[in-house]
Amino acid sequence: MIGETSTKLAVLLHADVIGSTALVQIDETLAHARLQDVFRRFSEVIAGHGGSTHEIRGDAMVAEFSRASDALSAAVAFQSANGEYNEGLNDEIRPQLRIGIAMGEVVIADNTVTGGGIVLAQRLEQLAPPGGVCIQGAAYETLPKRLPFEYENLGEQQLKGFDEPVRVYSVKARGEAERPASAPGDAPAPRELELPSKPSIAVLPFNNISNDSEQEFFADGISEDIITELSKFRTFFVIARNSSFAFKNESFTVKDIGLKLGVRYVVEGSVRRAGNRVRISAQLIDAIEDKHIWAERYDRELEDIFAVQDEVTQAIVTAIAPQLSTSEQQRARRKPTENLDAWECYQRGLWYMFSYVHTEQALHYFHRAIELDSEFDSAYAGLAYTYAIQILIGKSVDKKADLQRGLDAANTALRIDQTNPFSYFAIGRISIFSGNHDKAIAEYKRAISLNPNYALAHFGLAHGLWHAGRPAEALPHYDDAIRLSPHDPIMWAVLASKAIALVMDERYEEGIAISRQAQQLNDSQLFTYLAEVSGLGMLGQAQEAENALQRLRLVEPEISMEFIERSLPMTDSEAKDRFLRGLKLAGVT
């Protein structure tokens, strides 16, 4: 009967297509056909394992099972079959799924499902690798041991929206070979990015060739520092760390990477750490001409690691732009710490910070870095930014205290070094939540003046401008941020913010389109839905607005105007009133 509602406990499966936006940009008609086909094939597998598909939207689906073993068998069987199916395609439009499985309460109304079980399954899906499956620990415990699967215990994970940590297992068929992972931005771009007028460079994550996976952060840190040093040269156009790292463990040629990032030069290398010694190999390649320009190998004691980074940076600078003035080269030769353990803790903190989820772990590692080196300015800046993220995503239990902690940390960073753009960016983020938008804008501009290649600061400036009621001024700065980091893992946040600015500027259709694009990106969060909901509300499209709000509530069941105004503390203006009025018209209470 229409309108009938039921509530029950069930095993829920949530599946999502990785990088659907990038696939659509290649060939919209073919991509939509492939997306429909992948869900049709998966629905058939689900039915064959005793499950039922409740909801399918453009790039995601929800299904229900009575037993966790049936859900897992269906998921693993489909992932294996889909991998083989994709290998037979002769183009790059090859939809891959991530799948999460959880037990929980579900509300079924008119063949639409909601409830905590769906949200948990979606959170688990976001932890799965491309073509992979993650299952909740409670569901894992109900599985018979005879199933032909291999399980990897990922430990207890703190998932957004859940007070208690959830134990998670990654699952694959026994003996199944690992498939190369592909990030959502890794499908071929619809067009080449135009080369900047400046010498343009991307530094790829250095390969860890030590016999210890724990050295991964060490290798990443070397790449990160070289990017930071090169970014300080105004003469260069340097791709941001997050976009360079999107190609980690991917099998692209240097020439392909140059095209995808729109740069002429690519730096790559490797790190082997054994005992108290380290070997670093680095090479500079002209990606356009596909030829080596420079290569070097360094065998040093660990305490010399920062000197090696300086040498690599200077060798790259000399090879690309030997005419640079001595003063500019000296300005770029700065290191935040000489304490190797503190530096490694800082690198781990950055990884957790940029997840926008694991803020507790980020705070732990930044605090540990500061314990090891009390004058480590970037670690203080990382603390400040992480406190801001906690407030943004609703994880702060004491907003006032976190604001003060963030401000104190950022000010300490500036006391130590007034030339670190990360510190000014961090103060900008904290100032947004303090309601001091003019100060935030000034701090972002200061960060950009110190490092014109700092994509986060360009994003922050745009974000601060619409918070201050100036959305039209914000829009060009989003384009700067996107060009500097075109494959950024937090692109969902950049696009979500840009979509809100467009709606505030009365460009509703554009804002809705960008909002929908942001929703399809990896690890997207509830903010990606806000512009779509508000824009449809302002356009008077009641049914579409209601549908969009329903999808938002699947991600955040408790969404409210109070939460939105707390997370996005805007200056009173016509633009703010317009955005909030659209949300209310759509039905946000």
ROBA-662405 format. One record per atom (N, C-alpha, C): x, y, z. Coordinates in steps of 0.1 Angstrom, whole numbers, plus 5000, padded with zeros to 4 digits. Last residue first. Layout:
<torvos>
XYZ/...
</torvos>
This chain:
<torvos>
514552165084/513852225095/514752285105/514252175049/515252155060/514652235072/512652225027/512152135038/513052115049/513152405007/513252255003/512752165015/512952635021/511852605011/511952455007/515352615035/514052605042/512952575033/517152645014/517152525023/515852505030/516552905005/516352794996/516352655004/517253055028/515853045024/515652935014/520053025027/519352965038/517852955035/520653175004/521053035005/520252965016/519553425010/519153354998/519453204999/520953505032/519553485033/519053405022/523553535020/523353435031/521853405032/523053745003/523553614997/523253505008/522453955019/521353905010/521753765005/523853885052/523853945039/522753895031/525853815080/524453855075/524553935062/528353575075/528053715078/526653745073/528053235085/528153335075/527853475081/529252945095/528953075101/529153195092/528652655090/528852755080/528452895086/527952505112/529152465104/529552565094/525752645122/526952625131/528152595123/524052635101/524452765105/525652755114/523652355100/524252425089/524752555093/522452295125/523752235122/524452315111/520052445122/520952475133/522352425130/518752325102/519252455099/520252495110/519851975100/518952085104/519552215101/520151625098/520451755092/519451855096/520151365107/519751475117/520051615111/521051195087/519651185091/519251305100/523151225063/523051285076/521551295081/522751055042/524051075046/524051135060/519951055039/520650925040/522050945045/519551325037/519251265050/519751125051/520251365010/521051425020/520851365034/518051234998/519351184997/520351235007/516051415006/515951275011/517351215009/516751644992/516851645007/516851505013/516251554966/517551584970/517751584985/513451524968/514251414965/515751434969/512751794973/512351694983/513251564981/513551904949/514151954961/513951844972/511851784931/513251754930/513951794943/509351894941/509651744941/511051714940/509752174938/509452114951/509851964951/511352404925/511152274920/511052174932/511952674931/510552624932/510252484927/514452764931/513852754918/512352704919/515052734958/514952874953/514252864939/515252454959/514252524967/514052664962/517452414943/516152354938/515052424946/519452534959/519152584946/517752534941/519352374983/518952514983/518652574969/520152124972/518952134980/518452284980/522652194961/521552134953/520252154959/524052284983/523752374972/522652324963/524252044999/523552165004/523152264992/525651824993/524251824989/523651964991/528251845002/528151834988/526651844984/528151815029/528151955024/527951955009/528351545036/527051595035/527051735029/531151435015/530351445027/529151525025/533051194995/532251314996/531351315009/534750984988/534751035002/533951165004/534951074954/535350984965/535251054978/532051234939/533551214942/533751134954/529451294936/529951174930/531451144933/528951544947/528451424954/529051294949/530051714928/530751694940/530351564948/527951714909/529251664905/530051634918/525951844923/525751694920/527151634916/527152094925/526852014937/526651874934/527252174899/528452154906/528252064918/524352184894/525252094886/526552064893/523652384912/523052254913/523952154906/525052604902/525352554916/524852414918/523852644877/525252604878/525652544892/521252704886/521452584878/522952544878/521652954901/521152824907/521452704899/523053194908/523353114896/523052964900/522953364930/521753344922/522053274909/525053344947/525153444936/524053444926/524453124962/524353254968/524453374958/525052934942/523652954946/523553084953/527852974941/527052994929/525653014933/528652904967/528853034963/528053064950/527952624966/527252714975/527452864971/529852544948/528452524944/527552624953/532252574961/531952654949/530452654946/531952384981/532052524985/531752614973/531952154965/530752184974/530752324978/534452174954/533352184945/532052214953/536052134977/536252254968/534952274960/535251884986/535052004994/535152134986/535951714965/534551724969/534251854977/538651734965/537951814955/536451824958/540351604982/539251674988/538651774978/542151484964/541251404971/540151474978/542751664934/542851664948/541751574954/543551704908/543151574912/543151554927/544351974904/543151924896/542751784900/545552204918/545352074923/544252004917/545652434903/546852404911/546752254916/543052444894/544152434884/545452384891/541552484918/541352354910/542552334900/542452734926/542652614935/542552484927/541452894905/542952884908/543252764916/538752854907/539452804895/540952794897/538252974932/538052834931/538852774918/538653234925/539753174933/539553024934/536453314911/537653294903/538753224911/534353324933/534353224922/535753214914/534353534951/534953404955/535253314943/532953744942/534453764943/535153624945/530453644945/530853664931/532453684931/530053634973/530253504965/530753534951/530353764999/530853814987/531153704977/529753705026/528653765018/529153815005/531753585039/531653725042/530553795033/531553335028/531153345042/530953495046/532753395004/531253385004/530753385018/535453435013/534753545006/533253525007/536353185023/536153305032/535353415026/536453035000/535552995010/535253115020/538553174987/537253164980/536153134991/540653125005/540253255002/538853264996/540752845004/540352905017/539953055014/541752804978/540452744982/539952824995/544252924981/543252984971/541852934974/545252755001/545052895004/544152964994/545552514987/544652524999/544352665002/547552574968/546152554964/545152564975/550052774965/549452704976/547952694973/551652914948/551252784944/550452704954/552553144961/551453154951/550953024946/553253204992/553353084983/552253084973/552953455002/554153385006/554353264996/550553524992/551653614989/552953544992/548953325004/549153324989/550353414985/548953415030/549553285027/549853275012/547653665027/549053655032/549653525028/545153575020/545853655011/547353655014/544353445044/544553365032/545353445022/544253675061/545253565064/545453485051/542153815050/543453875050/544553775052/540053635055/540453675041/541853735040/540053635083/540253515075/540753545061/539253905088/540653855092/540953725085/536753895078/537653985072/539153945076/535453705095/535753675081/536753765074/535053595123/535953715119/536353685104/533853375133/532953485127/533753605122/535253165141/535153275151/534253385145/535353025118/534452975128/534353075140/537253185104/535953165098/534953125109/539553155120/538853285120/537453275114/540452895113/539952925127/539053055127/541352955087/540252855090/539652875103/543353145092/542153175084/541053085086/545152995106/544453105113/543253155105/545952835085/545252775097/544552885104/547153015067/545952935063/545252885075/549353085083/548353185080/547053125075/550652835084/550252895096/549153005093/551352795057/550452695063/549852765076/553352975051/551953005047/550952915053/555753105072/555152975069/553652995064/557053325082/557053305067/556453175063/557353345109/556353425102/556253415087/557753105132/558153145119/557053215112/556953125159/558153055156/558653095142/554553265158/555653315166/557053255163/553053105142/553553225136/554653295145/552552895160/553252865147/553852995141/551153035179/552452975182/553252945170/548853085164/549653195168/551053145173/547852815161/548252895149/549153015153/547352755188/548352675181/548852755168/545352945195/546652935203/547752865194/543352865177/543952995176/545353005183/542752605187/543252625173/543952765171/541952665213/543052575211/543652595197/539652815207/540752875214/542052795212/538052635194/538452755187/539652815194/537752445214/538552405202/538952525194/536152595232/537452545236/538352515224/533852625216/534552745221/536052705225/532952365211/533452445200/534252565205/533252075222/533352205229/533852305219/533251865206/532351855217/532351985225/533351835171/533851915183/532851905194/532251725149/532951635159/533451705171/531251865127/530451835139/530951745149/532851945107/532151825105/531351785117/533952195118/533152185105/532352065104/535352115141/534152205142/533352195129/537351965129/536451905138/535251985140/538652165113/537952055106/536951985116/539852315134/538852375125/537952265118/541652125144/540552175152/539452235144/543252115121/542451995125/541352035135/544452365121/543652325110/542752205114/545952345145/544952445143/543952405132/547752135139/546852125151/545652225148/549252245118/548352125116/547352105127/550552445132/549552485122/548652365119/552252285148/551252375154/550152415144/553752175127/552952085135/551852165143/555052395117/554052335109/553152235116/556952455138/555852545135/554752485127/558352325163/557952275150/556752355146/559452355188/559552465179/559152435165/559452125202/558552225207/558552345197/559551815192/560251935188/559252055191/558151615206/559551585201/560351705197/555751745210/556451685221/557951665218/555051785183/555351895191/556151855204/554451525175/555551595168/555951715177/552251475192/553451395194/554651465187/550351645181/550851665195/552151595197/550151525156/550651665157/551151695171/549051275164/550451285158/550951425158/546551355175/547551275183/548951285177/545251475154/545651555166/546751485174/544851255138/545651375133/546151455145/543151095153/544551045150/545451165145/540951265153/541551235166/543051185163/540151285126/540751395133/541451365146/539451125103/540251075114/540951185121/538151295083/537451195091/538251165104/539751425065/538551495070/537651405078/542151335055/541051245054/539651315057/544051525062/543351535049/542351435046/544751415087/544051545086/543351555073/546151185081/544851175088/544051305087/548351305069/547651205062/546251195068/549451475089/548851525076/547951425069/550351285107/549251375111/548651435098/552451175093/551351095097/550151175100/554151405093/553651345080/552451255083/554651425121/553951535113/553351485100/556151205125/554851215132/554051325125/558451275110/557651155106/556251165113/559351495125/558951515111/558151395106/560051375149/558951475149/558451495134/562151215140/560951155145/559751245145/564051415131/563451315122/562251255127/564451735136/564151615144/563451515135/564651975125/565751885123/565551755130/561952155109/562552075120/563752005116/561352305086/560652325099/561252255111/563752475066/563252345071/562552365084/564352655036/563952655050/563452515054/565152795010/565852685018/565552705033/563952994997/563252874997/563852765006/565653204999/564453215006/563653085007/567753124982/567953124997/566653125004/566553174958/566853044961/567153024976/566253454959/565053364958/565353224962/568953524960/568053564971/566753474971/569953444935/570453384947/569453404959/567453414909/568353494917/568753414930/567553184882/566853234894/567953314903/568653074860/568753214861/568153274874/568052804858/569352844864/569452994866/565552634859/565652784858/566952824864/566052354858/564852414851/565052564849/568352294871/568152234858/567052304850/568052434895/569152464886/568952414872/565852304906/565752444903/566852484893/566952044910/565752064901/565752214897/568952104928/569352044916/568152064906/567452204950/568352294943/568752234929/566151964958/565352084953/566252174945/568251804965/567351764954/566651884948/569351944986/570151924974/569251884962/567251935004/567652064999/568452044986/567251665009/566051725003/566451864997/569751645022/569551575009/568251635002/569251775045/570251835036/570051775022/567451595057/566951725053/567951795043/569051375062/567951365053/567451495048/571151325079/571451415067/570251425058/570551135097/570551275102/570751375090/570850905083/569550955084/569551105089/573550925059/573050895072/571750955074/573150845024/573550925035/573050865048/573350844991/573550755001/574050825014/571550944963/572250994975/572250874985/571650994928/571450904939/572250954951/569951164901/571051154911/570651054921/569351324870/569051214879/570251204888/567651514844/568651504855/568351394864/566151474822/566951594823/568051584833/564751234800/565351264813/566251394812/561751284780/563251264781/563751304795/559251364768/559551234773/561051204774/558451614762/559451554753/559751414756/556751644784/556251674770/557151604760/558151574806/557051494803/556551514789/561351564815/560451654806/559351564801/562151474848/561751424834/560951534827/564451404872/563651504866/563451474852/564851174899/565051214886/564051314881/566451024927/565551114922/565851144907/566950814955/567150834941/566050924935/568350764986/567350834978/567750854964/568950565013/569350584999/568150654992/570050585046/568950605037/569550625023/570850435078/571150495065/569950495056/570450295101/570650445102/571050505089/568350065087/569050105099/569150255100/567350175057/567850055064/568750095075/565250285032/565750315045/566150185052/565050405000/565250285008/565950325021/562950564977/563650574990/563850434996/562750724945/562550614954/563350634967/561050944921/562150884928/561750774937/560251224900/559951094906/561151034913/558851504886/559951454894/559451324900/558151644855/557751554865/558951504873/557151934835/558251854843/557551764853/554852044824/555952004816/556851904823/551351974832/552752024836/553751974826/548751874835/548951994828/550352054831/547951634846/548151744855/548451884848/547751484823/546551484833/546751604842/550251514811/549051554804/547851574814/551951394830/552151534826/550851594820/550951134830/550751224842/550951364839/551751054805/550351064808/550051154820/554551064809/553951144798/552451164801/554950874828/555251014831/554551104821/552250634827/553450684823/553650824827/550650474855/550650574844/552050604840/549650304877/550550264866/550350354854/549950414912/549150394899/550150374888/550950474936/550750334933/549950314920/549650804935/550450704942/550050564939/548251004923/548850904914/549750804921/547651174943/546551094938/547050994928/549851324949/549651204956/548551114951/549351544933/550451464930/550351324936/547151654947/546951604934/548151514929/548351724972/547251624972/546951574958/550451904966/550751774971/549551674969/549852094935/549752074950/550051924953/552252184911/551052114914/551052074929/553652494905/553852364911/552552304915/555252704885/553952664888/554052514893/557952934894/557352804890/555852794893/558653184904/558953154890/558253024885/558353174931/557253244923/557453214908/558952914951/559552984940/558453044932/557652754969/557952884973/558552974962/557452504958/556252594957/556552734961/559752374964/559552424951/558452524950/559152314991/560252394988/560152454974/556952144988/556852264996/557952364993/558051924973/556952004968/556852144975/559851834992/560351884980/559251974973/558051745012/558951865015/559551925002/556751534999/556051655004/556951775006/558851354995/558151414983/557451544988/559351295022/560451345013/559851415001/556951185030/557351305036/558451375028/556750945017/555851045013/556351185018/558850805031/558950835016/558050945012/557550795056/558950855055/559150895040/555350655051/555150795056/556550865054/556450405046/555650475035/555550625039/557650255064/558450355059/557750435048/556050045071/555950165079/556750285074/556649845054/555549925050/555450055058/559749745046/558949785058/557949885053/562049725030/561249605033/560349625046/561850005008/562349935020/561549815022/560950154987/561450024984/562149954995/558550374981/559150314993/559650174989/558750634957/558450494960/559150444972/557450964962/558650874961/558250734965/554751104945/555251044958/556350944955/555951354921/555251234925/555651184938/555651684915/556551594922/555751474927/555351874887/554651794896/555651694902/555652204873/556252084879/555252004887/556352444848/555352374856/555852234860/557452774842/557852634842/556952554852/554552974832/555752944840/556152804838/552252944818/553353024812/554653004819/550852614819/551052744824/552152814817/549152424794/550452444801/550452594806/545852314798/546752404791/547952424800/544951984799/545052104806/546152194799/543151804775/544351834781/544251974788/539951654783/540851744775/542151764782/538851464800/538251494787/539051584778/541351244813/540651374813/540051394799/540950904821/541551004812/540651134812/540450844856/540050814842/540650934833/541250924881/542250864872/541750834858/539751024901/540151124891/541051064880/539250814917/538150864909/538650964899/541950564913/541250674920/540250734911/542250224912/542150344904/541350444911/544449954919/543450044923/543450164914/544949644903/545449784904/544249874908/543949374923/543849454911/544349594913/545549094937/545249234938/545049294925/544148774931/545248864929/544749004931/542648554954/542448654944/543648744943/542748364975/543648354963/543548454953/539448414983/540648344986/541548324974/538048734976/538048594974/539348534977/538148975004/538348934990/538248784988/537549235027/537249095022/537549085007/538249405056/538349405042/538349265037/536449495085/537249395078/537149415063/536349695115/536049675100/537049575095/534649805143/535649725138/535349685123/533950135151/533450015145/534649935140/533650345181/534450295169/533850165164/530650525188/531550425192/532350375179/529050725175/529850755187/530950655190/528850815142/528750705151/529650735163/529351015124/528050995128/527750885138/532150865109/531350985111/529950955114/533950625127/533150665115/532250775118/536950505136/535950605141/535250655128/537650155136/537550285128/536550375134/539649905146/538549985150/538650125143/541049695119/540949755133/539749835135/541049555096/541449695095/541349765109/541849245089/541349315100/541849465099/540949085060/542049165066/541349255077/540248765049/539748875056/541048955061/539148575021/540248615029/539848745036/536748305016/537248445015/538448465024/534848085013/536148095006/536748235005/533347985044/533348065032/534748085026/533547845067/533747775055/533847855043/532747985089/534147985086/534447915073/529948205086/530448065088/531948065083/529548515102/529848445090/530348305093/529148685124/528048585120/528348495109/531248855124/531148755135/530048645132/530649035105/531748945102/531648825112/528849205117/528349115106/529449005104/530549335135/529449255140/528849165130/532349465117/532849355126/531649265131/531349525084/531249555098/531649435106/533349505055/532249455063/532349495077/534149605022/534449615036/533149575044/535549524991/534449505000/534949525014/536749664958/536849584971/535549594979/537049824937/536849684934/536749594947/539150034956/538450014943/538249864940/538749954991/539549994979/538749974967/536550095016/536949985007/537850034996/535550305030/536850255034/537450145025/533150355020/534150455017/535550415022/531650145030/531950145016/533150235013/531250235056/532150125054/532650115039/529350435051/530650475057/531650355055/527250275041/527950375033/529250415038/526650125064/527150055052/527850155043/525750335080/526950265084/527450185072/523450415066/524550515068/525850445071/521950185068/522350235055/523550325056/521450175096/522150065089/522650105075/519950405102/521350395106/522150285099/517750495074/518150445087/519650435089/515950405045/516650495052/517050425065/514750315012/515250275025/516050385031/511750284993/512950364996/513450325010/509350164989/510550104983/511850184984/507750295007/507550314993/508850274985/510050265032/508750335029/508750355014/511750115058/511350095044/510050165041/514550155077/513150205076/512850195061/516749955096/516350015083/514850045083/519449895117/518049925115/517749985102/522049655107/521449775114/519949785111/525149545095/523849505101/523349635108/526749615063/526549635078/525249575082/529149665038/528049575043/528049595058/530149835009/530149825023/528949745028/532149854979/530949794986/531149795001/532850024949/533249994963/531949954970/533249944914/532449964926/533249944939/533950084883/534350004894/533550044906/533350104848/532850134862/533350034872/535150214824/535050084831/534650104846/536050354799/534850374807/534550234813/538150324781/538550354795/537250374804/537850034759/537950184762/538150204777/537249774755/538349834748/538449984749/536749524781/536249644774/537449714767/537649314796/537249284782/536849414774/537949414821/539149384813/538849354798/535349424830/535949544826/537249524818/534949144836/534149214825/534849344820/536649104857/536949034844/536149104833/535449274875/536849304872/537149234858/532949154878/533049284872/534449324868/533648914891/533048914877/533149044870/534549024916/535348944907/534948934893/532249154924/533449234922/534449154914/530348944927/530149044916/531449124914/531448794947/531248734934/531048844924/531348984968/532648934964/532548864950/528549024971/529449134968/530749084962/527448764976/527048844964/528048954960/528748705000/528948624988/528548694975/527748915016/529148905013/529448825001/524948835017/525448975012/526848975008/525148585028/524548605014/525048735009/526248635053/526948555044/526448565029/524248795066/525548855062/526248775052/520848755056/522048695062/523348765057/518948895043/518548845056/519848795064/519649215027/519749065028/519249025042/519249485004/518949425017/519049275017/520949764989/520349634989/520149575003/521450054970/521249994983/520549864982/523850234950/522750154951/522650094966/525050504928/525050424940/523750344941/524750684907/526050624909/526150534922/521950744903/522950754893/524250674895/520350494924/520450634918/521650634910/518250244936/519350274927/519250424922/517050054962/517150184956/518350194947/516749774968/515749874972/515850004964/517149454959/517649584956/516449684959/517549174980/516649254972/517149394971/518948834980/518848974984/517849054976/519648574972/518548594982/518348734987/521448564952/521948534965/520848564976/520148654930/520548524930/521048474943/519948924936/518648844936/519048694936/522649004932/521949014945/520748924946/522948954904/523748874914/523048884928/521149154895/520849014892/521648914901/522349384904/521049344909/520749204906/524649374888/524849354902/523449314908/523549434863/524249304865/524449274880/522549684868/521649574864/522249444867/524849824874/523849804885/522849694881/526049824850/526749764861/525849734872/524149954833/524549804831/525149744843/524250214842/523050134843/523249984842/526950264835/526550274849/525250194851/526850244807/527650154815/527250144829/525150454801/524750324797/525550214805/526650674810/525350644816/524950504813/528850644792/529050624806/527750594813/527750694767/528250564770/528450544784/527050974771/526050874767/526450724771/529451094778/528351104787/527350984784/532651034779/531551014769/530250994778/534151174799/534751114787/533751104776/532551254819/533151364811/533851304799/531751014830/530751094822/531451194814/534150954844/533650864833/532650944824/534151164863/535251154853/534851064841/531851084878/531951214871/533051214860/532550844889/531550844879/531550974871/534550744908/534850834897/533850844886/533050444916/534250524918/534450614905/529750374926/530750384915/531850484918/528950194955/529050324949/530050314937/526650024977/527650014966/527750154959/525749875007/525749994999/526949994989/523549645022/524749665013/524649795006/522549525054/522449625043/523749635035/520549305071/521949325066/521849415053/518249445095/518649375083/520049385081/515449515115/516849495115/517149405102/512849755106/513349615110/514849615110/509849915099/511149925104/511649785109/507750045073/508149945082/509549965086/504950215059/506250225064/506550105074/502950305031/503150215042/504650215046/502550465009/502650535022/502950435033/500550224992/501350344991/501350415005/500949885000/500050005000/500950125000/
</torvos>
